[in-house]
Amino acid sequence: MIVAGALVLGSQLLAVYAAVQGMGLHRGELGDLPPELTLLLILAGSAGSLVGMGVAVIWLRTASGVSWADLGIGPQPWLQNTWLGIVSFLLLMVPIFGLQFTLNWLYEYFGEPPPQHPLIKHLMDFPTGAGFAIAAFVAVIVAPLTEEFLFRLVFQGWLERVDRRWLRPSQPLYSEAHGGPEQLAPRARPLVLWPIFVSSAVFALMHFSHGVAWIPLFFFALALGYLYQRTGSLVPSIVLHVCLNGTTMLILWLATMSGL
């Protein structure tokens, strides 16, 4: 778990450092960059995290000997899992966005406009076509892939293994129904809630500085974690994550275009 996380985050930081060096920037200049350079650093960091995820997958496959199924992308009903992610989004869209809107309204009513995600704030301040294109790549492609890999597959998966090996050692993981050991399908395993809650809490706290977004994101992460645990696949979680981030970007673009 630690190695996989370090590979993703380390690659992201290394890519940003390389971009800073390539631009000839100094530390004191990073807080007041032109919009186009800020976008380039965001793009570099996102590309680095994707590369790091790829290296982590290779490491898990070679050094740890995990299968593609263990990585949540093995043989599976791809179409069914994709539709499961879409339907989950349709069910969660109103509650999640409604909670976000209500909390933002309350925060602003009793104080001042809440802090925003740095990428959203950048787009609100500098609404350019290039900015939205890069933001869409980061939010709709990079974030769902890397965050589901880190928080669901790596972190929540590790917590579930801790639960099975140490807290429930007598819980069967295999079935002899077909004359040999077959790993139980995820839905056949008992629902274990605490890994979902812990990984969701960490996921939400990673967004704590982004205003009130961490509260609806906690409930959103519960759905992501539940989908992953019950299907054993990252596909529904990634699709759900893509739909939420894509809708957020669409709302932001429409609001910017209308001058709101």
ZALUM-77195 format. One line per 5 residues: number of its first residue (from 1); their letters; for each residue y, x, z of N, C-alpha, C. Coordinates in pm, 1 decimal. Atoms other than C-alpha are relative to their C-alpha. Layout:
N
NUM> A> Y/X/Z/Y/X/Z/Y/X/Z; ...
# end
This chain:
260
1> MIVAG> -120.6/82.8/0.0/0.0/0.0/0.0/125.5/86.2/0.0; -117.5/-84.9/-13.5/246.4/270.7/102.6/23.3/80.0/-128.2; -13.4/-80.4/121.2/174.4/482.3/-204.8/53.5/-85.3/-114.6; -44.0/86.8/109.4/216.8/189.1/-445.1/147.5/-35.8/15.5; -140.4/32.3/-23.0/545.7/85.7/-284.0/90.6/119.0/-23.7
6> ALVLG> -80.8/-120.6/18.0/672.5/443.2/-281.2/15.0/35.3/-147.5; -7.7/-29.8/143.5/591.1/484.7/-650.0/103.0/-88.4/-70.1; -94.8/92.0/63.0/790.9/175.1/-748.6/143.1/31.5/43.4; -135.7/-24.0/-49.8/1091.3/237.9/-523.7/47.4/140.8/-33.0; -38.3/-136.5/32.4/1087.6/612.4/-580.8/37.6/15.3/-146.1
11> SQLLA> -32.8/-5.8/142.4/1084.3/569.2/-958.0/133.8/-65.8/-28.0; -128.5/67.2/17.6/1374.9/327.7/-932.7/115.0/91.5/40.8; -105.2/-89.8/-47.4/1583.0/572.0/-728.3/13.2/121.9/-91.2; -2.7/-116.6/88.4/1486.8/861.8/-954.4/69.7/-33.4/-131.7; -64.2/40.6/125.6/1594.7/667.3/-1263.3/150.6/-15.0/18.4
16> VYAAV> -144.0/14.0/-27.1/1930.7/581.1/-1105.4/63.9/136.8/15.9; -53.2/-136.2/-18.6/1979.7/944.1/-998.8/14.1/71.6/-133.6; -6.1/-63.3/131.4/1898.0/1063.8/-1350.4/114.7/-56.4/-82.7; -110.4/61.6/73.7/2146.0/813.1/-1496.4/134.6/49.0/51.3; -124.8/-50.0/-59.0/2416.6/924.7/-1253.6/27.6/142.1/-46.1
21> QGMGL> -17.4/-138.2/44.2/2357.8/1287.5/-1342.9/32.9/6.8/-148.7; -25.9/0.0/142.5/2350.7/1208.0/-1712.7/141.6/-42.8/-34.9; -137.7/44.0/22.3/2686.8/1034.6/-1686.9/101.7/98.1/56.8; -90.7/-96.6/-60.2/2832.0/1329.6/-1495.8/81.8/-57.8/113.4; -72.6/64.9/-108.9/2928.7/1109.7/-1201.3/-22.9/73.9/130.7
26> HRGEL> 11.0/-55.2/-134.4/2989.7/1222.6/-844.3/-12.3/-114.0/100.1; 24.9/103.1/-100.2/2904.5/1039.2/-523.9/124.5/-81.8/29.6; -122.5/71.8/-33.0/3265.5/948.1/-455.1/43.3/-98.1/-107.2; -38.5/88.5/110.3/3293.5/776.3/-794.0/-87.0/-124.3/-10.9; 95.9/108.1/17.2/2999.5/538.8/-748.9/51.5/-134.2/49.9
31> GDLPP> -49.6/126.3/-53.6/3194.9/280.5/-551.8/103.0/-67.8/-87.4; -106.1/56.5/84.8/3451.4/223.0/-825.7/-28.6/31.1/-146.2; 40.0/-27.3/137.2/3267.6/235.4/-1156.0/50.8/-107.9/-94.4; -30.4/102.1/100.6/3374.5/60.6/-1476.4/-119.0/-94.3/-16.6; 109.6/97.9/12.2/3170.7/-256.5/-1546.4/-115.2/47.8/-87.1
36> ELTLL> 106.9/-41.1/90.0/2978.7/-100.5/-1835.8/-89.7/106.2/62.5; 81.7/-101.7/-66.4/2864.6/197.2/-1625.6/-84.1/-62.0/110.7; 77.7/70.0/-102.3/2757.8/-33.8/-1344.7/-122.1/-66.4/-61.4; 111.8/63.6/68.9/2542.3/-225.8/-1590.7/-105.3/101.7/-42.2; 94.4/-103.9/40.5/2386.6/96.2/-1718.3/-83.0/48.9/118.8
41> LILAG> 75.0/-41.3/-119.0/2291.0/198.4/-1363.3/-100.2/-106.8/41.2; 92.2/109.4/-31.7/2140.0/-144.0/-1300.3/-118.9/1.6/-95.8; 106.2/-4.9/100.8/1944.7/-117.1/-1624.7/-92.9/118.0/23.8; 81.8/-118.9/-26.3/1827.4/234.6/-1539.7/-92.3/-22.6/119.4; 82.6/26.3/-117.7/1706.4/128.9/-1195.3/-112.6/-97.1/-29.7
46> SAGSL> 102.6/98.2/34.4/1519.5/-168.2/-1338.9/-108.9/62.6/-86.2; 98.8/-67.8/83.5/1352.7/41.3/-1606.7/-85.4/94.7/83.6; 74.4/-90.2/-87.1/1256.2/294.4/-1340.6/-102.3/-73.1/84.8; 94.7/76.1/-81.9/1094.4/27.4/-1123.7/-118.7/-47.9/-83.0; 111.0/39.0/87.5/888.9/-94.0/-1421.1/-94.5/118.1/-25.1
51> VGMGV> 82.2/-120.0/19.3/771.0/260.3/-1489.5/-79.6/30.4/126.0; 68.3/-24.4/-125.9/689.1/303.3/-1121.2/-114.7/-96.8/23.0; 107.7/97.7/-14.4/486.0/-17.3/-1121.7/-117.6/37.0/-89.0; 107.1/-42.9/88.8/291.1/107.0/-1422.2/-77.8/117.2/56.2; 66.9/-116.2/-61.0/218.0/437.3/-1249.0/-82.5/-44.2/120.2
56> AVIWL> 73.4/49.4/-116.7/115.3/249.2/-933.1/-128.6/-70.3/-41.8; 120.5/67.0/49.8/-128.3/34.6/-1132.3/-103.9/103.0/-43.0; 92.3/-105.5/42.7/-280.9/347.1/-1289.0/-60.9/69.0/121.5; 49.5/-65.4/-121.0/-308.3/509.1/-946.2/-101.6/-87.6/71.9; 92.8/90.4/-67.3/-473.3/201.0/-794.9/-133.1/-9.6/-75.2
61> RTASG> 122.2/10.1/80.0/-719.5/184.5/-1083.9/-84.4/126.8/8.4; 73.8/-126.6/5.4/-812.9/553.2/-1078.1/-33.0/53.3/139.0; 21.7/-60.6/-131.2/-766.9/678.8/-722.3/-70.3/-95.2/95.9; 57.5/95.8/-94.0/-860.3/358.3/-537.5/-116.2/-77.6/-58.7; 113.9/65.5/62.1/-1107.2/220.0/-789.0/5.5/-151.3/-1.4
66> VSWAD> -10.0/145.1/0.5/-973.1/-135.2/-783.7/-16.2/-52.1/-142.0; 21.8/60.5/131.0/-1058.8/-369.9/-1068.7/125.5/-74.2/-44.8; -111.6/80.6/48.6/-822.5/-566.8/-1289.9/6.7/-132.8/75.2; 1.0/123.8/-77.9/-930.9/-878.0/-1098.5/65.2/22.4/136.4; -64.0/-31.9/-128.1/-827.5/-707.1/-773.0/151.5/9.1/-15.1
71> LGIGP> -143.0/-10.9/26.7/-488.2/-650.0/-934.9/61.3/-133.6/-41.8; -51.8/133.3/29.7/-454.0/-1021.4/-1003.0/20.5/-28.7/-146.4; -20.3/19.6/143.4/-469.2/-985.8/-1380.6/-130.7/14.2/-76.4; 128.7/-10.8/66.1/-839.8/-983.0/-1455.3/-32.7/-124.9/-79.8; 41.9/120.2/73.3/-1041.3/-1243.4/-1649.6/31.7/-125.7/81.5
76> QPWLQ> -45.0/118.2/-72.9/-892.9/-1578.8/-1555.5/44.7/-106.9/-99.7; -54.0/105.8/88.3/-781.5/-1914.9/-1696.9/151.5/14.8/-13.5; -141.4/-33.7/13.3/-447.7/-1783.9/-1819.4/87.0/-123.2/-22.5; -80.6/118.3/29.4/-323.4/-2113.5/-1961.3/11.8/-90.3/122.2; -1.6/84.0/-119.7/-420.1/-2305.7/-1649.2/93.1/58.3/106.3
81> NTWLG> -85.0/-63.1/-100.8/-249.5/-2053.4/-1422.2/147.2/-2.4/-41.3; -138.3/9.2/47.2/61.6/-2054.7/-1640.5/56.8/-138.9/26.0; -45.6/136.0/-26.6/86.3/-2431.9/-1620.5/15.1/-25.4/149.4; -11.5/15.3/-145.5/27.5/-2412.2/-1245.1/133.7/54.6/48.1; -129.9/-55.3/-35.8/333.4/-2188.8/-1216.1/114.3/-89.0/-43.7
86> IVSFL> -105.9/87.9/51.2/544.1/-2422.7/-1431.9/8.9/-127.8/82.1; 0.4/123.6/-79.1/437.6/-2736.4/-1243.9/52.3/26.5/140.8; -49.5/-34.8/-133.5/502.8/-2562.9/-912.2/151.6/11.2/-0.4; -145.7/-10.0/9.2/855.2/-2482.9/-1028.7/64.3/-137.9/-8.8; -56.5/134.2/13.7/919.2/-2844.0/-1131.4/-0.6/-74.2/133.5
91> LLMVP> 7.9/64.1/-131.1/809.1/-2957.7/-785.4/97.8/61.7/100.0; -83.2/-71.2/-97.7/1014.6/-2694.3/-601.7/146.6/9.3/-40.5; -134.1/-24.1/51.7/1326.2/-2689.0/-818.9/106.5/-74.0/80.3; -101.5/78.8/-71.1/1517.2/-2971.3/-647.7/11.5/41.9/145.9; -14.9/-43.6/-140.4/1432.5/-2872.1/-285.7/64.5/137.6/15.7
96> IFGLQ> -52.1/-136.7/-15.5/1507.7/-2500.6/-336.6/146.3/7.5/-39.2; -139.7/-4.1/42.0/1829.1/-2540.7/-535.5/86.8/-91.7/85.7; -74.6/88.7/-88.7/1934.3/-2832.2/-316.1/32.8/66.6/132.7; -24.2/-72.2/-125.3/1893.8/-2622.5/-1.7/102.2/110.7/-20.2; -95.8/-105.9/29.6/2080.6/-2334.0/-162.5/141.9/-55.6/-11.5
101> FTLNW> -131.7/60.9/17.7/2369.3/-2559.5/-265.1/55.5/-48.5/133.7; -45.2/52.9/-129.5/2387.6/-2725.2/78.9/44.7/112.5/92.3; -34.6/-111.9/-87.1/2388.4/-2394.4/266.3/127.1/70.1/-46.7; -123.1/-59.7/52.9/2654.3/-2247.9/36.0/121.6/-85.7/34.3; -110.4/91.7/-30.1/2869.9/-2557.6/85.8/37.3/6.5/147.0
106> LYEYF> -26.6/-6.4/-144.0/2834.2/-2544.0/465.8/64.8/132.8/37.6; -55.3/-132.5/-28.6/2904.7/-2169.4/473.4/147.3/5.7/-38.4; -138.5/-3.2/47.2/3220.6/-2214.5/270.0/87.3/-99.3/76.1; -76.8/101.8/-71.7/3328.8/-2529.4/457.3/44.4/50.2/137.6; -30.8/-46.8/-135.1/3315.8/-2360.2/797.0/53.5/143.2/3.0
111> GEPPP> -49.4/-137.3/0.3/3432.1/-2018.3/686.3/63.3/37.8/-131.4; -49.3/-50.8/127.2/3470.8/-1853.2/349.3/-115.7/4.4/-98.0; 111.2/-8.0/95.3/3269.4/-1817.4/28.8/-102.2/104.4/43.3; 103.4/-93.1/-46.1/2935.4/-1655.6/116.0/-15.6/118.3/-94.6; 28.0/-114.7/88.3/2841.4/-1310.9/-15.2/-103.1/-38.7/-105.5
116> QHPLI> 91.2/27.5/109.2/2653.2/-1310.8/-343.6/-84.6/124.1/-31.6; 80.3/-111.4/50.2/2380.7/-1099.4/-495.4/90.8/89.3/-85.2; -88.7/-89.5/76.7/2549.8/-787.3/-643.8/0.8/-27.5/-149.6; 5.6/27.4/143.4/2429.6/-875.8/-992.3/75.5/-127.7/-34.9; -72.7/126.1/22.1/2562.3/-1232.1/-966.1/149.6/21.4/15.1
121> KHLMD> -141.6/-26.9/-20.8/2891.9/-1109.3/-828.5/59.5/76.1/-117.9; -47.9/-76.7/114.6/2923.4/-861.6/-1113.8/21.3/-91.4/-120.8; -12.9/91.6/112.7/2864.7/-1135.5/-1370.7/116.7/-96.5/17.8; -111.7/89.6/-26.2/3118.0/-1363.2/-1203.0/132.8/71.9/-21.7; -123.5/-77.0/17.2/3377.7/-1085.9/-1209.1/18.4/46.8/-144.8
126> FPTGA> -7.6/-53.4/137.2/3292.0/-954.1/-1558.7/-102.9/-73.9/-86.9; 96.2/81.0/77.1/3120.7/-1232.4/-1761.6/-3.6/38.4/-148.1; 11.3/-45.0/138.7/3032.5/-1044.4/-2079.8/-140.0/-30.6/-53.5; 129.7/22.7/61.2/2750.6/-1099.4/-2326.7/-100.0/107.5/35.8; 88.9/-110.5/-37.0/2606.3/-755.0/-2255.6/-43.2/-11.5/145.0
131> GFAIA> 32.5/16.1/-141.2/2623.1/-824.9/-1884.1/-107.9/-104.2/21.8; 100.6/105.2/-15.4/2427.3/-1147.7/-1914.8/-133.8/42.1/-60.6; 125.0/-46.4/60.5/2171.9/-983.0/-2144.8/-75.1/93.8/95.1; 62.8/-92.7/-94.1/2106.4/-703.1/-1895.3/-45.3/-73.6/124.6; 36.3/76.9/-119.3/2109.6/-945.6/-1603.3/-124.2/-84.1/-25.1
136> AFVAV> 117.8/80.1/33.1/1856.9/-1167.8/-1780.7/-125.0/87.1/-1.2; 113.8/-92.2/1.1/1628.4/-867.9/-1838.1/-41.8/35.8/142.1; 29.5/-39.8/-137.8/1654.8/-763.1/-1472.7/-57.4/-116.8/79.2; 36.6/113.3/-86.0/1625.9/-1110.0/-1316.5/-122.5/-74.8/-49.4; 105.9/85.3/54.0/1381.4/-1280.6/-1550.9/-127.0/78.5/-33.2
141> IVAPL> 117.8/-80.3/35.0/1149.1/-992.6/-1641.4/-35.0/99.6/109.5; 30.6/-108.9/-93.0/1178.5/-695.9/-1405.4/-26.8/-51.5/141.0; 14.9/46.4/-138.5/1226.1/-876.7/-1073.1/-130.0/-77.0/22.5; 127.1/68.9/-24.2/933.6/-1122.3/-1109.1/-121.4/92.4/-4.9; 115.1/-89.0/11.8/694.3/-849.3/-1222.4/-11.0/94.2/119.5
146> TEEFL> 6.6/-101.6/-105.7/784.6/-583.1/-967.7/-8.2/-61.6/139.2; 1.5/60.1/-133.5/848.4/-812.7/-670.6/-131.6/-70.0/29.3; 131.1/61.0/-23.3/528.0/-1009.9/-716.5/-107.1/107.5/18.0; 93.5/-110.6/-16.9/339.9/-683.6/-755.5/9.0/57.0/141.3; -17.9/-63.2/-130.5/489.1/-539.4/-436.8/-27.8/-94.8/116.4
151> FRLVF> 6.1/88.3/-116.5/514.4/-841.8/-207.8/-127.7/-82.2/5.3; 120.0/81.3/-2.7/216.8/-1052.4/-313.2/-125.3/86.6/-12.8; 122.9/-76.3/21.9/-41.8/-814.6/-455.9/-18.2/111.6/101.8; 14.4/-118.2/-85.7/26.9/-500.3/-253.8/12.5/-36.0/147.9; -25.1/22.9/-141.9/176.9/-620.4/75.9/-84.6/-115.1/55.2
156> QGWLE> 78.4/112.9/-50.2/24.4/-966.4/119.2/-149.1/26.2/-16.5; 140.4/-33.7/19.1/-303.7/-844.5/-27.1/-51.3/93.4/107.6; 39.7/-92.2/-107.9/-312.0/-562.8/228.5/-14.4/-74.8/132.3; 9.4/79.3/-123.1/-242.5/-808.3/512.7/-125.9/-86.0/0.9; 121.5/81.0/7.4/-525.9/-1029.3/391.1/-124.3/85.5/22.4
161> RVDRR> 113.9/-89.3/-24.5/-762.1/-731.2/388.5/-8.3/37.1/147.2; -0.9/-26.4/-144.8/-655.1/-647.8/744.2/-60.9/-117.8/73.4; 53.0/119.3/-65.1/-732.8/-1006.0/843.9/-151.2/-9.0/-17.0; 143.6/13.7/24.8/-1076.7/-1000.9/681.7/-80.7/108.8/69.9; 78.7/-111.9/-51.9/-1181.6/-658.6/805.8/8.3/13.9/151.7
166> WLRPS> -20.7/-24.3/-141.6/-1039.0/-656.5/1156.8/7.5/-127.6/83.6; -16.2/122.9/-78.4/-955.0/-1010.5/1266.3/-112.3/-99.9/-22.9; 109.4/91.5/30.9/-1237.8/-1199.2/1094.0/-116.5/77.1/-62.9; 105.3/-81.6/62.5/-1513.7/-941.2/1038.1/-126.4/-78.5/-31.7; 119.8/78.8/25.9/-1782.1/-1213.4/1046.8/16.8/-96.1/-116.1
171> QPLYS> -25.1/91.9/111.0/-1619.1/-1412.0/764.8/-65.8/52.2/-127.6; 67.0/-49.8/121.1/-1841.9/-1387.6/455.6/96.0/11.4/-117.7; -78.3/-20.2/121.6/-1679.4/-1246.4/144.4/-86.8/-16.7/-123.9; 90.3/2.9/113.6/-1988.6/-1274.4/-72.4/-98.5/-115.5/13.0; 98.0/107.9/4.4/-2237.1/-1538.8/-175.4/-125.8/49.7/-69.3
176> EAHGG> 127.6/-36.6/60.3/-2607.3/-1496.8/-257.0/-54.7/-112.9/-86.5; 44.6/121.0/68.8/-2622.1/-1822.0/-452.9/-70.1/30.5/-131.1; 56.2/-30.8/131.6/-2713.5/-1651.2/-780.8/-94.2/119.9/5.2; 97.7/-107.4/-11.0/-2964.2/-1400.0/-647.4/59.9/136.5/22.8; -65.6/-127.6/-24.4/-2711.2/-1126.1/-580.7/137.1/-22.5/58.5
181> PEQLA> -131.5/18.5/-62.7/-2381.5/-1063.4/-405.5/107.7/-30.4/-102.8; -114.2/36.7/83.7/-2095.1/-1243.5/-575.5/119.2/-24.7/89.9; -118.8/20.2/-81.1/-1745.3/-1228.4/-437.4/44.6/-145.1/-9.4; -42.1/139.9/-4.0/-1627.1/-1569.4/-326.7/129.5/-18.5/-76.6; -124.8/33.7/67.3/-1361.5/-1731.8/-540.9/108.0/-20.6/104.0
186> PRARP> -107.4/14.1/-98.7/-1018.5/-1734.3/-370.6/4.9/-137.9/65.4; -8.0/134.5/-57.3/-1029.2/-2113.4/-327.2/-113.5/-26.0/97.9; 111.9/18.5/-90.9/-1364.0/-2081.0/-147.6/22.8/68.7/134.0; -30.6/-69.4/-124.8/-1210.5/-1857.4/117.9/86.4/-88.1/89.0; -86.8/79.3/-88.3/-1045.1/-2005.3/425.2/146.0/36.6/-21.4
191> LVLWP> -143.5/-24.4/14.9/-669.3/-2044.0/401.0/50.9/75.3/122.1; -54.6/-83.2/-108.0/-510.8/-1766.7/610.6/151.4/3.9/-18.1; -142.7/20.8/18.2/-144.6/-1840.6/669.5/86.7/118.6/40.3; -92.6/-100.0/-53.4/-9.0/-1544.9/863.0/37.7/108.6/-101.2; -47.4/-97.0/100.9/-13.7/-1293.8/571.7/106.0/-59.1/-91.8
196> IFVSS> -99.7/64.9/84.3/181.1/-1547.9/364.4/134.2/-4.4/72.1; -124.6/8.1/-76.5/439.4/-1596.7/640.6/64.3/137.9/16.4; -55.4/-133.9/-22.4/479.3/-1224.1/709.5/59.3/55.6/-129.6; -52.1/-52.7/126.6/517.0/-1123.4/344.1/121.6/-78.9/-46.0; -115.5/82.4/37.7/755.8/-1416.3/285.8/122.5/35.3/83.1
201> AVFAL> -111.8/-37.3/-86.6/968.6/-1316.7/585.4/60.7/133.0/-43.5; -50.4/-129.9/45.2/995.1/-956.9/463.1/73.4/-16.2/-133.2; -64.5/26.6/128.6/1076.9/-1079.3/112.0/137.9/-61.6/20.9; -128.4/65.5/-26.0/1354.1/-1303.5/248.9/99.3/96.4/63.8; -90.8/-93.1/-68.2/1497.1/-1033.8/475.9/52.3/108.2/-94.3
206> MHFSH> -49.1/-95.6/99.3/1524.4/-799.7/177.1/123.1/-54.7/-72.7; -115.2/64.3/62.8/1784.3/-1050.3/48.7/100.9/-47.5/104.2; -83.0/48.9/-110.1/1960.3/-1092.4/385.2/148.8/22.0/-25.8; -141.5/-30.7/24.7/2284.4/-933.6/264.2/59.3/-83.7/-112.3; -46.3/79.8/114.1/2309.4/-1182.6/-23.1/39.3/-140.7/44.0
211> GVAWI> -46.7/130.0/-46.3/2472.1/-1462.2/172.8/-111.7/-80.8/63.5; 99.7/89.6/-59.3/2255.3/-1762.1/262.3/-125.9/-9.9/-86.1; 113.0/12.0/92.7/2009.1/-1707.0/-22.9/-133.4/30.6/65.9; 126.5/-39.9/-60.9/1749.6/-1554.9/209.8/-73.9/-119.0/61.4; 66.2/115.4/-62.1/1681.1/-1894.5/370.8/-82.8/-77.5/-101.4
216> PLFFF> 85.9/65.7/99.2/1570.4/-2085.4/58.0/-102.2/95.2/-61.2; 96.2/-94.6/55.5/1404.9/-1765.5/-66.3/-123.4/14.9/89.2; 116.6/-4.6/-89.0/1180.9/-1766.1/242.3/-98.0/-111.7/-35.6; 88.4/112.0/34.5/1046.2/-2111.3/155.2/-56.5/17.3/-141.3; 47.8/-28.7/135.3/1022.7/-2009.1/-209.8/-114.0/101.2/5.0
221> ALALG> 103.5/-102.6/-11.0/819.4/-1702.9/-110.8/-128.5/-56.8/60.1; 120.3/64.6/-53.2/582.9/-1924.7/90.9/-82.5/-60.7/-113.3; 70.6/57.9/115.1/498.5/-2106.6/-231.8/-62.1/109.6/-85.7; 53.6/-111.4/78.2/455.7/-1775.8/-416.7/-125.5/57.2/65.8; 113.6/-55.4/-72.1/224.0/-1643.3/-148.1/-119.4/-93.3/1.6
226> YLYQR> 108.1/97.5/-0.1/21.6/-1963.5/-133.2/-70.6/-1.4/-135.6; 59.3/-1.3/133.7/-30.3/-1963.3/-510.3/-87.0/123.2/-20.4; 76.5/-122.9/17.6/-143.0/-1602.0/-504.5/-129.6/-4.0/79.6; 120.0/-1.0/-82.9/-386.3/-1652.2/-216.0/-105.9/-97.2/-50.2; 97.9/100.6/39.9/-548.0/-1966.0/-353.1/-57.1/24.1/-139.4
231> TGSLV> 50.2/-24.9/135.0/-583.3/-1845.8/-712.0/-54.5/141.0/-17.4; 38.1/-139.3/18.8/-631.8/-1472.5/-664.7/62.3/61.5/-122.5; -65.6/-46.0/122.4/-401.8/-1430.3/-964.1/149.6/10.1/22.5; -145.0/-13.8/-5.2/-47.2/-1307.0/-999.5/70.6/-86.9/-103.0; -62.5/74.3/109.3/11.7/-1522.5/-1307.4/80.7/-120.2/47.9
236> PSIVL> -81.3/114.4/-43.7/118.5/-1847.1/-1130.6/126.3/42.3/74.5; -115.7/-46.3/-76.6/348.4/-1656.3/-894.4/105.7/59.7/-90.9; -96.0/-60.6/92.3/507.8/-1456.6/-1174.7/68.9/-108.3/-82.6; -58.4/107.8/79.9/559.3/-1769.4/-1387.2/99.6/-80.3/82.4; -91.0/73.3/-89.0/713.4/-1956.0/-1092.7/126.9/79.8/25.1
241> HVCLN> -114.3/-88.2/-26.1/939.6/-1658.7/-1017.9/89.7/9.9/-123.6; -76.6/-5.9/124.9/1044.0/-1631.4/-1383.7/80.0/-128.1/-19.5; -68.0/129.2/18.4/1129.4/-2002.4/-1396.9/119.7/-13.2/93.2; -110.5/12.3/-94.7/1344.2/-1988.0/-1082.1/115.3/92.3/-38.2; -106.2/-94.5/34.3/1534.6/-1674.8/-1182.1/64.7/-35.0/-133.8
246> GTTML> -55.2/38.9/128.7/1573.5/-1794.8/-1539.6/93.4/-118.9/11.9; -87.1/115.9/-21.3/1717.2/-2126.5/-1423.4/128.2/40.6/70.7; -119.0/-49.7/-69.5/1953.9/-1945.4/-1188.3/95.5/66.8/-97.6; -83.8/-65.6/99.6/2078.3/-1730.4/-1474.8/64.1/-101.1/-94.6; -53.9/103.1/88.9/2121.6/-2037.6/-1695.3/114.0/-75.4/67.5
251> ILWLA> -105.6/70.0/-74.0/2323.6/-2218.9/-1426.8/124.5/87.4/10.3; -112.6/-91.9/-11.7/2540.1/-1911.1/-1374.5/72.9/14.0/-133.3; -61.1/-12.6/132.7/2598.3/-1874.8/-1749.5/79.3/-124.8/-35.1; -69.5/124.1/29.3/2690.0/-2241.9/-1787.9/125.8/-14.7/84.5; -116.6/7.5/-86.7/2923.3/-2225.3/-1488.8/109.4/95.4/-45.7
256> TMSGL> -97.7/-99.3/48.3/3090.5/-1911.9/-1626.9/66.7/-46.9/-129.4; -53.4/45.7/127.0/3128.8/-2058.9/-1974.6/96.1/-119.0/16.9; -85.5/116.7/-23.7/3284.2/-2375.8/-1831.7/119.7/32.5/86.9; -114.9/-42.8/-80.5/3526.3/-2174.9/-1617.1/-6.8/-43.4/144.6; 11.7/42.2/-139.5/3389.9/-2298.4/-1282.8/4.0/120.1/94.0
# end
